[in-house]
Amino acid sequence: MTPNFAVIEVNAPDCRMPRLWFPLFLLWLPAILLSPLILVVIFAAGFVYRINPFRVIAVVWGILCSLPGTDVRVVADGARVQVKIF
């Protein structure tokens, strides 16, 4: 399953921002349109650096599919940043 939304929340002692929702599924439209160019670049890089381009595609796809459920929280000096991907 590919990621669909990212939610970013920033809290600081002196101000509070509302949660920002980013629709990640809209990034798939340009990715689909640019996919022939991306594949050519991957295969050219695979030829130059002697790596298996199919392995590169499999690793990138595995990383993208494992992003849903990611929850990153950072707290420093009273400020808090939280990023959720689902």
Phi, psi and omega in degrees: 000131180272155181292141181249322182223152170233135179242125180242129180230127180238125177236128176236160181300326184263346179209159178225125178266150175289160176296136178255123179258125177246120179280101183287339180294339177288341177285343181288333179297308176295328179295321178293319180292327181268001185301322177298319178294319179297318179295320177297317179295318179296316180291323177294317178294323177297322178291316183291314185264004176057051174239157182282114182296330178293326176293320178298315179298318180296319180292315180297317179296320178298320178294315179298320182285342179268357180292322179302135183098355179289132180223108182248127179233128179233128179235127178208130177052040178083349178269150182224133176235131180230131178234124176241136176238126177210000000 
